[in-house]
Amino acid sequence: QVQLVESGGGLVQPGGSLRLSCAASGRAFGVIALGWFRQAPGKEREFVARIVWSGGNTDYADSVKGRFPISRDNAKNTMFLQMNSLKPDDTAVYYCAAVDYSGGGYKYWGQGTQVTVSS
């Protein structure tokens, strides 16, 4: 009922920046929070950041705190992850996910966008 589409990934040099976008559509009225996750080759999926839709409270993983501010544009139903000072260890597929009022944690997921940090 909620569709999430990520965009903005690509190849960037260490120290560079990328901005990821997550556009929500469909029945997004009940979404209470949106989050970013990532999964690198050979590693488990990990939490990156999340934002509460109403109010904008944020939370970050220690690995990205201070580097990857998360924000939202309520009018455009879009969430952003501004990735700065990128490191090779940031290389991963980044996924957008949503929590709604039905409970049960993150219920909806996007298809992912590849971020590669390399010289």
Secondary structure as GFF3:
##gff-version 3
##sequence-region A 1 119
A	DSSP	beta_strand	2	7	.	.	.	ID=ss1
A	DSSP	beta_strand	10	12	.	.	.	ID=ss2
A	DSSP	beta_strand	18	26	.	.	.	ID=ss3
A	DSSP	beta_strand	31	39	.	.	.	ID=ss4
A	DSSP	beta_strand	46	52	.	.	.	ID=ss5
A	DSSP	beta_strand	58	60	.	.	.	ID=ss6
A	DSSP	beta_strand	70	73	.	.	.	ID=ss7
A	DSSP	three_ten_helix	74	76	.	.	.	ID=ss8
A	DSSP	beta_strand	78	83	.	.	.	ID=ss9
A	DSSP	three_ten_helix	88	90	.	.	.	ID=ss10
A	DSSP	beta_strand	92	100	.	.	.	ID=ss11
A	DSSP	beta_strand	106	109	.	.	.	ID=ss12
A	DSSP	beta_strand	113	117	.	.	.	ID=ss13
###
